[in-house]
């Protein structure tokens, strides 16, 4: 992704959040996990029409959140788009609030259930362990409760700048989330789908970063040119 940026002399292009954390320290406070915070990298940034933000993977909910509350951004990219961080992980028919009530009523049971899944799934084990580290959670149940707060419900419609929402044909972690975010946005918006035919169907186009960079920066260049 860096090579296309350098070749176009792109500047003021940044990612929200540290690489191993989902929303850690987004606001600039040393120990903040407040989902309403907008981004430490925006604080003190120059008021510039060339300022734009990008965020990949699970942190892709952070870039639209920053754009919703800080209108200095000229463009926003969510790759892949995430509307509700835990929405797709809930049992069918269960709301976030119902899940909160369930966990609070039996946190030990939740911990035992997740421990069982972690024993048989490397992906689940990594997700829970990394999630607990990121959120400074004391248990799997505590992590799940904290994660439920990270949604763009009531936030996405506050984004004003042109926004690119990216999805992949075989998205394995957040299937359907990009379209949900796209539909919730009321700003100028573009939906970009990477396909198996391009070899870019996996999460965040991990197999073809150069192709992804080319298409994403084409969009960014055209968008900024239109803004002037």
Secondary structure, 3 states (H helix, E strand, C coil): CHHHHHHCCCCCEEECCCCCCCCCCCCCCCCCCCCCCCCHHHCCCCCCCCCEEEEEHHHHHHHHHHHHHCCCCCEEEEECCCCECCHHHCCCCCCHHHHHHHHHHCHHHHHHHHHHHHHHCHHHHHHHHHHHHHHCCCCHHHHHHHHCCCECCCCHHHCCCEEEEEEECCCCCCCCHHHHHHHHCCCCEEEEEECCCCCCCCHHHCCCHHHHHHHHHHHHHHHHHHHC
